[in-house]
Amino acid sequence: MRSVRHRHDDALSQVSWGAFENLVADHFRAQGYRVEHVRPPGDHAHHDSGIDLKLFRDQEIIAVQCKHWNSFQVPHHDVHQLIRVMPIASATGAIVITSGEFTAEAIEAAAKFRHVRLIDGKTIRAMLGPIEATLEKQATKAETWIPIRSEPPPAKHATNRAAAIAAVAAVVVMGVALVTLYTVYIHEIQRAQMSAMTQAKKASEPQRATATAVPSLLPGLAASQKPIGTRQERPPVIHGAPTQRNIIAEWNDKQPIQASLKDQ
């Protein structure tokens, strides 16, 4: 930031940002323009969009930026910012007004665009005329209307009560939401458990029916089968054995071979 070469010390340099903007707006109204404040005068807490006033007359739409700078020069950045936002505002021209001075770079930047105009502190003072009379007139008007339009400030206890009610309502809403979520969660768990039990019961029924039917079939199977070793088999054939009854009787009457050998 560069300091101004000449610092003004007059009534205009002592006014507030909002008063400076109102003085500029009143001047252009006197020139036949319809003036629109883009934001409330003096409201510099919000983001600066680059436009403070919009002037309307016939086909003209002029974007105005007011810089109530008395100690530092306005740089070229502010000029470029206003040029960038002109298409958004559908502006046909732009004016940067300061109560102080512009840097040389800012003057060169504005010279490149014929629809951009810079008004420094000397020029705006010549345009506005005597500031003391204007300020006295505005002060008288404000004193006349303030008692009529003024409203009592909201009671502090009412504000605190509203904040407490809002906090309690938020807690209640959160509690209801948590209870609802918990109920749904428990219901889903019980539903999953019942489904698993039902499927397990259906799967075990065929096995149980098979296990019950097998013992009833075993007696029939055992009855239909012949015991091992009870089959009728033909006697072993002994070669050389007698086949007639009289010979068999004589065969049986003979002593065994081992006994006859012993007797001998």
Backbone as CSV, one residue per row, in Angstrom:
resi,resn,N_x,N_y,N_z,CA_x,CA_y,CA_z,C_x,C_y,C_z
1,MET,0.845,-1.189,0.000,0.000,0.000,0.000,0.886,1.246,0.000
2,ARG,0.548,2.181,-0.848,1.318,3.418,-0.957,0.557,4.563,-0.297
3,SER,1.256,5.373,0.439,0.640,6.513,1.102,0.320,7.602,0.085
4,VAL,-0.702,8.391,0.412,-1.094,9.476,-0.486,-0.026,10.569,-0.470
5,ARG,0.087,11.278,-1.572,1.047,12.389,-1.647,0.529,13.614,-0.892
6,HIS,-0.784,13.777,-0.926,-1.382,14.904,-0.217,-2.607,14.385,0.529
7,ARG,-2.608,14.554,1.832,-3.722,14.061,2.642,-4.671,15.215,2.963
8,HIS,-5.966,15.007,2.638,-6.975,16.024,2.885,-7.388,16.009,4.357
9,ASP,-7.610,17.148,4.887,-8.069,17.280,6.264,-9.253,18.250,6.272
10,ASP,-10.396,17.730,5.881,-11.597,18.546,5.804,-12.787,17.725,6.265
11,ALA,-13.978,18.258,6.049,-15.192,17.581,6.514,-15.408,16.250,5.792
12,LEU,-15.094,16.155,4.516,-15.306,14.907,3.770,-14.412,13.788,4.289
13,SER,-13.204,14.136,4.686,-12.298,13.108,5.204,-12.722,12.604,6.574
14,GLN,-13.617,13.324,7.259,-14.046,12.941,8.597,-15.332,12.105,8.601
15,VAL,-16.014,12.042,7.477,-17.282,11.299,7.453,-16.999,9.800,7.420
16,SER,-18.020,9.012,7.717,-17.884,7.549,7.710,-17.985,7.010,6.292
17,TRP,-17.723,5.693,6.184,-17.829,5.047,4.873,-19.252,5.172,4.327
18,GLY,-20.240,4.896,5.189,-21.624,4.958,4.731,-22.046,6.357,4.334
19,ALA,-21.587,7.372,5.102,-21.929,8.754,4.763,-21.301,9.155,3.441
20,PHE,-20.069,8.716,3.193,-19.416,9.027,1.917,-20.188,8.407,0.759
21,GLU,-20.626,7.194,0.915,-21.392,6.520,-0.146,-22.733,7.217,-0.363
22,ASN,-23.377,7.669,0.706,-24.652,8.371,0.572,-24.482,9.727,-0.133
23,LEU,-23.367,10.401,0.155,-23.109,11.678,-0.522,-22.939,11.481,-2.022
24,VAL,-22.219,10.432,-2.394,-22.041,10.127,-3.818,-23.379,9.775,-4.456
25,ALA,-24.200,8.969,-3.758,-25.507,8.576,-4.301,-26.401,9.798,-4.486
26,ASP,-26.407,10.705,-3.503,-27.237,11.912,-3.631,-26.789,12.778,-4.811
27,HIS,-25.499,12.839,-5.037,-25.004,13.642,-6.170,-25.524,13.089,-7.492
28,PHE,-25.459,11.786,-7.684,-25.906,11.215,-8.958,-27.424,11.249,-9.088
29,ARG,-28.144,11.214,-7.989,-29.600,11.385,-8.066,-29.927,12.779,-8.588
30,ALA,-29.137,13.753,-8.116,-29.358,15.118,-8.602,-29.039,15.248,-10.085
31,GLN,-28.231,14.357,-10.632,-27.905,14.370,-12.051,-28.933,13.617,-12.899
32,GLY,-29.970,13.087,-12.292,-31.020,12.403,-13.036,-30.904,10.895,-13.068
33,TYR,-30.007,10.339,-12.306,-29.849,8.883,-12.261,-30.758,8.272,-11.189
34,ARG,-31.192,7.074,-11.467,-31.833,6.259,-10.424,-30.736,5.439,-9.762
35,VAL,-30.585,5.588,-8.475,-29.459,4.985,-7.760,-29.953,3.791,-6.964
36,GLU,-29.202,2.703,-7.058,-29.516,1.484,-6.309,-28.292,1.093,-5.483
37,HIS,-28.492,0.954,-4.187,-27.416,0.489,-3.302,-27.322,-1.037,-3.409
38,VAL,-26.158,-1.513,-3.805,-25.970,-2.966,-3.923,-25.975,-3.618,-2.552
39,ARG,-25.484,-2.926,-1.544,-25.513,-3.393,-0.164,-25.830,-2.197,0.719
40,PRO,-26.262,-2.433,1.954,-26.565,-1.297,2.838,-25.352,-0.406,3.001
41,PRO,-25.520,0.900,2.973,-24.379,1.814,3.091,-23.586,1.564,4.365
42,GLY,-22.283,1.476,4.203,-21.404,1.280,5.350,-21.283,-0.154,5.798
43,ASP,-21.965,-1.106,5.121,-21.882,-2.515,5.515,-20.662,-3.140,4.858
44,HIS,-19.528,-3.066,5.506,-18.290,-3.621,4.967,-17.907,-4.925,5.652
45,ALA,-18.812,-5.482,6.467,-18.513,-6.748,7.126,-18.661,-7.911,6.164
46,HIS,-19.510,-7.762,5.129,-19.729,-8.834,4.171,-18.665,-8.777,3.069
47,HIS,-18.682,-9.825,2.265,-17.720,-9.912,1.168,-17.952,-8.781,0.168
48,ASP,-16.867,-8.099,-0.192,-16.956,-6.984,-1.129,-17.101,-7.522,-2.542
49,SER,-18.274,-7.272,-3.148,-18.512,-7.777,-4.503,-17.858,-6.917,-5.566
50,GLY,-17.355,-5.720,-5.173,-16.730,-4.834,-6.136,-17.621,-3.717,-6.609
51,ILE,-18.915,-3.773,-6.275,-19.873,-2.744,-6.688,-20.607,-2.251,-5.453
52,ASP,-20.627,-0.926,-5.255,-21.362,-0.328,-4.149,-22.673,0.296,-4.611
53,LEU,-22.671,0.917,-5.781,-23.859,1.582,-6.320,-24.061,1.171,-7.775
54,LYS,-25.310,1.210,-8.220,-25.637,1.018,-9.633,-26.494,2.203,-10.066
55,LEU,-26.064,2.845,-11.138,-26.749,4.037,-11.650,-27.510,3.673,-12.915
56,PHE,-28.764,4.091,-12.980,-29.621,3.788,-14.131,-30.144,5.106,-14.721
57,ARG,-29.955,5.259,-16.018,-30.532,6.393,-16.734,-30.583,6.052,-18.210
58,ASP,-31.791,6.064,-18.766,-32.010,5.678,-20.172,-31.462,4.262,-20.383
59,GLN,-30.479,4.131,-21.262,-29.894,2.820,-21.543,-28.599,2.587,-20.767
60,GLU,-28.267,3.515,-19.917,-27.021,3.399,-19.171,-27.219,2.591,-17.883
61,ILE,-26.255,1.751,-17.606,-26.159,1.055,-16.316,-24.696,1.178,-15.889
62,ILE,-24.450,1.990,-14.888,-23.081,2.281,-14.476,-22.843,1.672,-13.097
63,ALA,-21.773,0.881,-12.992,-21.363,0.285,-11.720,-20.368,1.224,-11.049
64,VAL,-20.633,1.520,-9.767,-19.806,2.472,-9.027,-19.204,1.772,-7.815
65,GLN,-17.923,2.004,-7.624,-17.239,1.516,-6.428,-16.686,2.725,-5.668
66,CYS,-17.046,2.836,-4.377,-16.618,3.972,-3.548,-15.500,3.536,-2.611
67,LYS,-14.391,4.271,-2.631,-13.237,4.007,-1.775,-12.970,5.250,-0.925
68,HIS,-13.413,5.177,0.320,-13.199,6.309,1.239,-11.832,6.143,1.919
69,TRP,-10.773,6.301,1.087,-9.398,6.144,1.559,-8.750,7.536,1.604
70,ASN,-8.259,7.885,2.765,-7.597,9.176,2.922,-6.089,9.048,3.154
71,SER,-5.641,7.865,3.576,-4.221,7.693,3.896,-3.455,6.957,2.808
72,PHE,-4.113,6.062,2.080,-3.419,5.233,1.090,-4.042,5.414,-0.291
73,GLN,-3.227,5.183,-1.297,-3.688,5.269,-2.678,-4.426,3.996,-3.080
74,VAL,-5.419,4.162,-3.933,-6.182,3.013,-4.433,-5.365,2.333,-5.524
75,PRO,-5.048,1.010,-5.410,-4.212,0.333,-6.406,-5.014,-0.106,-7.619
76,HIS,-4.295,-0.668,-8.567,-4.939,-1.115,-9.807,-5.811,-2.344,-9.595
77,HIS,-5.588,-3.053,-8.502,-6.383,-4.253,-8.235,-7.874,-3.926,-8.166
78,ASP,-8.217,-2.818,-7.531,-9.633,-2.449,-7.401,-10.236,-2.089,-8.756
79,VAL,-9.437,-1.509,-9.620,-9.919,-1.182,-10.967,-10.218,-2.459,-11.744
80,HIS,-9.287,-3.406,-11.686,-9.486,-4.671,-12.394,-10.670,-5.455,-11.811
81,GLN,-10.850,-5.392,-10.496,-11.972,-6.088,-9.881,-13.303,-5.551,-10.401
82,LEU,-13.414,-4.233,-10.508,-14.653,-3.653,-11.017,-14.878,-4.023,-12.480
83,ILE,-13.806,-4.082,-13.251,-13.931,-4.463,-14.668,-14.417,-5.902,-14.792
84,ARG,-13.949,-6.783,-13.889,-14.356,-8.202,-13.964,-15.832,-8.396,-13.641
85,VAL,-16.373,-7.594,-12.722,-17.766,-7.803,-12.320,-18.751,-7.020,-13.178
86,MET,-18.270,-6.216,-14.086,-19.179,-5.446,-14.942,-20.118,-6.340,-15.755
87,PRO,-19.645,-7.403,-16.403,-20.588,-8.251,-17.158,-21.656,-8.886,-16.272
88,ILE,-21.313,-9.208,-15.029,-22.301,-9.809,-14.128,-23.422,-8.820,-13.834
89,ALA,-23.069,-7.543,-13.685,-24.071,-6.516,-13.400,-24.705,-5.952,-14.659
90,SER,-24.333,-6.456,-15.832,-24.838,-5.948,-17.115,-24.579,-4.458,-17.250
91,ALA,-23.423,-4.012,-16.755,-23.088,-2.589,-16.749,-22.507,-2.162,-18.089
92,THR,-22.868,-0.957,-18.504,-22.300,-0.373,-19.726,-21.124,0.541,-19.426
93,GLY,-20.926,0.864,-18.147,-19.812,1.710,-17.749,-19.483,1.461,-16.286
94,ALA,-18.342,2.018,-15.829,-17.906,1.811,-14.453,-17.189,3.065,-13.972
95,ILE,-17.336,3.342,-12.661,-16.689,4.491,-12.044,-16.098,4.046,-10.708
96,VAL,-14.833,4.369,-10.478,-14.189,4.150,-9.186,-13.958,5.525,-8.575
97,ILE,-14.528,5.734,-7.380,-14.448,7.032,-6.713,-13.692,6.865,-5.409
98,THR,-12.742,7.732,-5.159,-12.014,7.735,-3.902,-11.954,9.148,-3.337
99,SER,-11.888,9.219,-2.018,-11.702,10.518,-1.364,-10.234,10.891,-1.269
100,GLY,-9.350,9.978,-1.746,-7.918,10.233,-1.723,-7.308,10.265,-3.110
101,GLU,-6.400,9.296,-3.404,-5.665,9.297,-4.662,-5.606,7.879,-5.243
102,PHE,-5.229,7.790,-6.540,-5.005,6.528,-7.244,-3.513,6.366,-7.511
103,THR,-3.072,5.103,-7.600,-1.700,4.850,-8.011,-1.580,5.064,-9.516
104,ALA,-0.342,5.213,-9.965,-0.117,5.384,-11.403,-0.561,4.145,-12.168
105,GLU,-0.367,2.954,-11.590,-0.794,1.721,-12.261,-2.312,1.672,-12.415
106,ALA,-3.034,2.158,-11.409,-4.492,2.171,-11.501,-4.963,3.118,-12.600
107,ILE,-4.302,4.248,-12.723,-4.670,5.204,-13.775,-4.385,4.616,-15.147
108,GLU,-3.254,3.922,-15.298,-2.930,3.292,-16.576,-3.915,2.174,-16.905
109,ALA,-4.323,1.388,-15.904,-5.277,0.301,-16.154,-6.620,0.845,-16.617
110,ALA,-7.077,1.936,-16.005,-8.366,2.510,-16.407,-8.292,3.150,-17.781
111,ALA,-7.113,3.669,-18.156,-6.970,4.325,-19.462,-7.123,3.343,-20.611
112,LYS,-6.912,2.049,-20.356,-7.037,1.043,-21.410,-8.496,0.740,-21.739
113,PHE,-9.424,1.144,-20.883,-10.843,0.864,-21.093,-11.586,2.209,-21.121
114,ARG,-12.156,2.543,-22.242,-12.792,3.855,-22.401,-14.068,3.978,-21.581
115,HIS,-14.668,2.851,-21.162,-15.903,2.918,-20.397,-15.646,2.916,-18.883
116,VAL,-14.372,2.972,-18.464,-14.028,3.015,-17.045,-13.516,4.415,-16.722
117,ARG,-14.035,5.006,-15.636,-13.674,6.367,-15.249,-13.214,6.375,-13.791
118,LEU,-12.158,7.144,-13.501,-11.650,7.298,-12.147,-11.929,8.719,-11.665
119,ILE,-12.418,8.833,-10.413,-12.677,10.129,-9.795,-11.892,10.168,-8.485
120,ASP,-10.896,11.056,-8.390,-10.063,11.133,-7.179,-10.652,12.127,-6.187
121,GLY,-9.890,12.385,-5.111,-10.397,13.219,-4.037,-10.666,14.653,-4.454
122,LYS,-9.806,15.235,-5.243,-10.022,16.622,-5.680,-11.271,16.725,-6.540
123,THR,-11.459,15.782,-7.444,-12.612,15.832,-8.349,-13.914,15.624,-7.602
124,ILE,-13.946,14.648,-6.661,-15.205,14.386,-5.945,-15.567,15.558,-5.039
125,ARG,-14.570,16.251,-4.506,-14.873,17.420,-3.686,-15.470,18.543,-4.536
126,ALA,-14.954,18.665,-5.744,-15.526,19.668,-6.646,-16.940,19.286,-7.059
127,MET,-17.214,18.006,-7.205,-18.546,17.543,-7.599,-19.561,17.704,-6.463
128,LEU,-19.154,17.395,-5.242,-20.085,17.417,-4.121,-20.329,18.828,-3.590
129,GLY,-19.344,19.727,-3.760,-19.514,21.079,-3.231,-19.252,21.118,-1.736
130,PRO,-19.729,22.171,-1.070,-19.507,22.306,0.380,-20.119,21.132,1.145
131,ILE,-19.297,20.458,1.920,-19.749,19.270,2.631,-20.435,19.626,3.936
132,GLU,-20.018,20.714,4.608,-20.582,21.060,5.904,-22.090,21.268,5.823
133,ALA,-22.553,21.991,4.812,-23.993,22.253,4.685,-24.751,20.957,4.408
134,THR,-24.177,20.094,3.611,-24.840,18.820,3.291,-24.945,17.948,4.529
135,LEU,-23.869,17.895,5.317,-23.887,17.071,6.521,-24.877,17.618,7.543
136,GLU,-24.949,18.942,7.691,-25.913,19.522,8.619,-27.342,19.210,8.204
137,LYS,-27.606,19.228,6.901,-28.942,18.918,6.400,-29.298,17.462,6.680
138,GLN,-28.326,16.553,6.463,-28.579,15.136,6.725,-28.779,14.880,8.211
139,ALA,-27.983,15.590,9.065,-28.131,15.408,10.505,-29.502,15.876,10.973
140,THR,-29.980,16.997,10.450,-31.298,17.503,10.824,-32.393,16.534,10.392
141,LYS,-32.258,15.999,9.208,-33.242,15.031,8.701,-33.237,13.771,9.549
142,ALA,-32.052,13.317,9.946,-31.968,12.109,10.772,-32.589,12.345,12.136
143,GLU,-32.332,13.549,12.749,-32.915,13.836,14.050,-34.420,13.923,13.976
144,THR,-34.948,14.374,12.815,-36.398,14.493,12.679,-37.066,13.133,12.565
145,TRP,-36.429,12.214,11.864,-37.061,10.924,11.582,-36.690,9.818,12.560
146,ILE,-35.615,9.965,13.254,-35.187,8.873,14.145,-36.215,8.569,15.226
147,PRO,-36.806,9.591,15.922,-37.797,9.240,16.952,-39.015,8.526,16.386
148,ILE,-39.353,8.809,15.130,-40.546,8.197,14.548,-40.269,6.764,14.110
149,ARG,-39.099,6.518,13.518,-38.803,5.208,12.938,-38.049,4.292,13.881
150,SER,-37.600,4.864,14.996,-36.808,4.032,15.902,-37.694,2.973,16.543
151,GLU,-37.120,1.837,16.801,-37.814,0.731,17.440,-37.027,0.316,18.662
152,PRO,-37.709,-0.060,19.724,-36.984,-0.484,20.924,-36.193,-1.751,20.644
153,PRO,-35.008,-1.822,21.194,-34.210,-3.036,20.974,-34.874,-4.224,21.628
154,PRO,-34.688,-5.390,21.058,-35.307,-6.588,21.641,-34.763,-6.849,23.039
155,ALA,-35.655,-7.270,23.919,-35.248,-7.563,25.291,-34.246,-8.705,25.325
156,LYS,-33.292,-8.551,26.248,-32.228,-9.544,26.314,-32.745,-10.879,26.803
157,HIS,-33.674,-10.818,27.780,-34.185,-12.085,28.308,-35.025,-12.811,27.268
158,ALA,-35.705,-12.049,26.398,-36.483,-12.705,25.340,-35.565,-13.426,24.360
159,THR,-34.427,-12.797,24.048,-33.468,-13.449,23.147,-32.907,-14.722,23.771
160,ASN,-32.568,-14.621,25.070,-32.029,-15.804,25.751,-33.077,-16.916,25.824
161,ARG,-34.330,-16.524,26.060,-35.390,-17.526,26.126,-35.577,-18.222,24.789
162,ALA,-35.545,-17.444,23.705,-35.685,-18.045,22.374,-34.527,-18.998,22.085
163,ALA,-33.317,-18.608,22.484,-32.171,-19.492,22.264,-32.304,-20.772,23.072
164,ALA,-32.803,-20.657,24.328,-32.981,-21.854,25.155,-34.033,-22.785,24.569
165,ILE,-35.133,-22.184,24.082,-36.187,-23.004,23.467,-35.667,-23.711,22.222
166,ALA,-34.885,-22.995,21.428,-34.322,-23.623,20.224,-33.383,-24.762,20.596
167,ALA,-32.581,-24.574,21.656,-31.657,-25.632,22.073,-32.414,-26.856,22.569
168,VAL,-33.485,-26.637,23.378,-34.280,-27.760,23.879,-34.961,-28.495,22.727
169,ALA,-35.485,-27.736,21.778,-36.133,-28.374,20.620,-35.140,-29.212,19.831
170,ALA,-33.920,-28.706,19.677,-32.906,-29.478,18.949,-32.569,-30.768,19.681
171,VAL,-32.468,-30.701,21.025,-32.164,-31.908,21.806,-33.301,-32.922,21.692
172,VAL,-34.551,-32.426,21.754,-35.699,-33.335,21.649,-35.729,-34.019,20.283
173,VAL,-35.478,-33.254,19.240,-35.481,-33.831,17.889,-34.386,-34.890,17.753
174,MET,-33.206,-34.587,18.295,-32.121,-35.568,18.230,-32.465,-36.821,19.021
175,GLY,-33.102,-36.644,20.207,-33.488,-37.808,21.002,-34.491,-38.689,20.282
176,VAL,-35.510,-38.052,19.682,-36.510,-38.826,18.936,-35.871,-39.569,17.770
177,ALA,-34.944,-38.906,17.093,-34.271,-39.555,15.970,-33.460,-40.757,16.434
178,LEU,-32.751,-40.612,17.563,-31.949,-41.733,18.076,-32.831,-42.895,18.499
179,VAL,-33.951,-42.604,19.185,-34.857,-43.680,19.606,-35.436,-44.404,18.395
180,THR,-35.812,-43.638,17.389,-36.362,-44.256,16.169,-35.341,-45.158,15.499
181,LEU,-34.114,-44.673,15.380,-33.069,-45.487,14.766,-32.798,-46.744,15.581
182,TYR,-32.784,-46.620,16.928,-32.518,-47.773,17.777,-33.636,-48.798,17.648
183,THR,-34.897,-48.339,17.609,-36.036,-49.255,17.469,-35.964,-50.009,16.145
184,VAL,-35.673,-49.292,15.077,-35.556,-49.939,13.773,-34.417,-50.951,13.769
185,TYR,-33.307,-50.591,14.419,-32.150,-51.493,14.462,-32.491,-52.782,15.204
186,ILE,-33.145,-52.670,16.391,-33.529,-53.855,17.160,-34.531,-54.692,16.374
187,HIS,-35.477,-54.051,15.713,-36.472,-54.792,14.923,-35.812,-55.581,13.808
188,GLU,-34.830,-54.983,13.153,-34.142,-55.682,12.074,-33.357,-56.872,12.609
189,ILE,-32.729,-56.721,13.792,-31.982,-57.845,14.388,-32.926,-58.988,14.724
190,GLN,-34.070,-58.701,15.355,-35.027,-59.753,15.684,-35.572,-60.422,14.426
191,ARG,-35.812,-59.623,13.423,-36.316,-60.183,12.164,-35.299,-61.129,11.535
192,ALA,-34.013,-60.751,11.583,-32.967,-61.619,11.027,-32.844,-62.907,11.825
193,GLN,-32.952,-62.812,13.163,-32.868,-64.014,13.995,-34.029,-64.966,13.713
194,MET,-35.259,-64.447,13.607,-36.415,-65.291,13.316,-36.287,-65.950,11.952
195,SER,-35.760,-65.201,10.981,-35.571,-65.781,9.650,-34.561,-66.908,9.679
196,ALA,-33.460,-66.726,10.441,-32.442,-67.786,10.535,-32.993,-69.019,11.227
197,MET,-33.792,-68.822,12.300,-34.376,-69.963,12.997,-35.356,-70.718,12.101
198,THR,-36.148,-69.998,11.329,-37.111,-70.644,10.428,-36.395,-71.472,9.359
199,GLN,-35.334,-70.926,8.787,-34.587,-71.664,7.771,-33.929,-72.896,8.357
200,ALA,-33.377,-72.780,9.571,-32.745,-73.940,10.204,-33.778,-75.021,10.505
201,LYS,-34.983,-74.617,10.925,-36.039,-75.607,11.206,-36.471,-76.318,9.938
202,LYS,-36.601,-75.587,8.834,-36.992,-76.214,7.567,-35.927,-77.178,7.080
203,ALA,-34.657,-76.827,7.295,-33.573,-77.698,6.841,-33.490,-78.975,7.653
204,SER,-33.882,-78.965,8.944,-33.757,-80.145,9.802,-34.943,-81.105,9.667
205,GLU,-36.075,-80.674,9.129,-37.252,-81.543,9.030,-37.025,-82.761,8.124
206,PRO,-36.420,-82.675,6.916,-36.182,-83.883,6.088,-35.274,-84.893,6.779
207,GLN,-34.235,-84.425,7.476,-33.331,-85.348,8.167,-34.054,-86.079,9.287
208,ARG,-34.903,-85.361,10.002,-35.640,-85.997,11.097,-36.612,-87.037,10.558
209,ALA,-37.262,-86.748,9.422,-38.201,-87.723,8.835,-37.472,-88.972,8.374
210,THR,-36.265,-88.829,7.821,-35.479,-89.987,7.374,-35.052,-90.839,8.550
211,ALA,-34.605,-90.184,9.617,-34.154,-90.926,10.794,-35.306,-91.686,11.436
212,THR,-36.517,-91.195,11.375,-37.680,-91.869,11.959,-38.133,-93.040,11.092
213,ALA,-37.959,-92.958,9.792,-38.442,-94.008,8.883,-37.494,-95.190,8.795
214,VAL,-36.224,-95.051,9.069,-35.250,-96.146,8.892,-35.514,-97.306,9.816
215,PRO,-35.805,-97.158,11.138,-36.049,-98.329,12.001,-37.247,-99.155,11.577
216,SER,-38.281,-98.581,11.014,-39.459,-99.348,10.602,-39.162,-100.233,9.416
217,LEU,-38.149,-99.886,8.651,-37.812,-100.701,7.493,-36.888,-101.852,7.842
218,LEU,-36.105,-101.752,8.903,-35.122,-102.795,9.228,-35.742,-104.144,9.544
219,PRO,-36.889,-104.211,10.332,-37.467,-105.554,10.577,-37.892,-106.256,9.306
220,GLY,-38.456,-105.540,8.376,-38.860,-106.173,7.125,-37.681,-106.688,6.340
221,LEU,-36.618,-105.840,6.345,-35.420,-106.290,5.648,-34.831,-107.510,6.311
222,ALA,-34.846,-107.523,7.653,-34.278,-108.677,8.366,-35.111,-109.915,8.152
223,ALA,-36.456,-109.723,8.058,-37.328,-110.884,7.864,-37.193,-111.455,6.473
224,SER,-36.958,-110.562,5.501,-36.878,-111.043,4.125,-35.566,-111.720,3.823
225,GLN,-34.558,-111.391,4.640,-33.259,-112.001,4.383,-33.130,-113.299,5.158
226,LYS,-32.473,-114.287,4.567,-32.231,-115.558,5.221,-30.978,-115.459,6.061
227,PRO,-31.016,-116.039,7.233,-29.823,-115.980,8.069,-28.674,-116.714,7.422
228,ILE,-27.529,-116.134,7.726,-26.320,-116.707,7.136,-26.072,-118.075,7.765
229,GLY,-25.788,-119.058,6.941,-25.478,-120.405,7.432,-26.668,-121.314,7.465
230,THR,-27.860,-120.915,7.151,-29.058,-121.745,7.173,-29.433,-122.236,5.785
231,ARG,-28.634,-121.853,4.835,-28.942,-122.312,3.475,-28.734,-123.831,3.383
232,GLN,-29.600,-124.510,2.609,-29.464,-125.942,2.380,-28.373,-126.198,1.368
233,GLU,-27.422,-126.885,1.836,-26.305,-127.198,0.963,-26.181,-128.721,0.821
234,ARG,-25.716,-129.107,-0.272,-25.504,-130.549,-0.499,-24.326,-131.031,0.330
235,PRO,-24.438,-132.265,0.865,-23.320,-132.796,1.676,-22.095,-133.007,0.816
236,PRO,-20.990,-132.975,1.413,-19.756,-133.165,0.639,-19.702,-134.568,0.048
237,VAL,-19.193,-134.635,-1.138,-19.096,-135.915,-1.858,-17.775,-136.573,-1.493
238,ILE,-17.868,-137.827,-1.013,-16.650,-138.578,-0.668,-16.476,-139.646,-1.729
239,HIS,-15.408,-139.568,-2.432,-15.148,-140.534,-3.504,-14.809,-141.897,-2.898
240,GLY,-15.436,-142.923,-3.472,-15.188,-144.297,-3.027,-16.091,-144.751,-1.926
241,ALA,-17.031,-143.853,-1.470,-17.955,-144.228,-0.407,-19.050,-145.113,-0.985
242,PRO,-19.579,-146.058,-0.197,-20.629,-146.964,-0.691,-21.909,-146.189,-0.924
243,THR,-22.651,-146.650,-1.909,-23.896,-145.974,-2.250,-25.103,-146.840,-1.953
244,GLN,-24.982,-148.211,-1.763,-26.120,-149.070,-1.459,-26.237,-149.249,0.037
245,ARG,-27.498,-149.552,0.497,-27.768,-149.605,1.922,-27.037,-150.750,2.613
246,ASN,-27.023,-151.950,1.991,-26.382,-153.082,2.656,-24.896,-152.870,2.772
247,ILE,-24.346,-152.246,1.777,-22.904,-151.982,1.813,-22.616,-150.916,2.832
248,ILE,-23.501,-149.916,2.934,-23.310,-148.862,3.930,-23.355,-149.441,5.318
249,ALA,-24.304,-150.442,5.543,-24.402,-151.056,6.862,-23.135,-151.828,7.193
250,GLU,-22.613,-152.552,6.217,-21.373,-153.271,6.460,-20.225,-152.304,6.686
251,TRP,-20.278,-151.200,6.012,-19.209,-150.166,6.157,-19.197,-149.611,7.555
252,ASN,-20.382,-149.404,8.082,-20.469,-148.848,9.428,-20.042,-149.858,10.480
253,ASP,-20.248,-151.179,10.165,-19.889,-152.183,11.156,-18.398,-152.432,11.214
254,LYS,-17.683,-152.028,10.191,-16.250,-152.239,10.200,-15.600,-151.332,11.208
255,GLN,-14.503,-151.849,11.773,-13.759,-151.007,12.700,-12.987,-149.944,11.954
256,PRO,-12.774,-148.896,12.622,-11.957,-147.851,11.959,-10.572,-148.352,11.647
257,ILE,-9.983,-147.771,10.697,-8.671,-148.223,10.232,-7.657,-148.079,11.308
258,GLN,-7.726,-146.991,12.041,-6.715,-146.771,13.091,-6.841,-147.828,14.174
259,ALA,-8.102,-148.243,14.507,-8.290,-149.273,15.548,-7.766,-150.620,15.097
260,SER,-7.975,-150.988,13.842,-7.499,-152.282,13.351,-5.996,-152.315,13.294
261,LEU,-5.390,-151.225,12.964,-3.929,-151.166,12.952,-3.372,-151.290,14.361
262,LYS,-4.070,-150.777,15.321,-3.627,-150.885,16.699,-3.717,-152.303,17.198
263,ASP,-4.808,-153.001,16.765,-4.960,-154.393,17.204,-3.867,-155.259,16.628
264,GLN,-3.415,-154.942,15.439,-2.366,-155.716,14.830,-1.053,-155.397,15.474
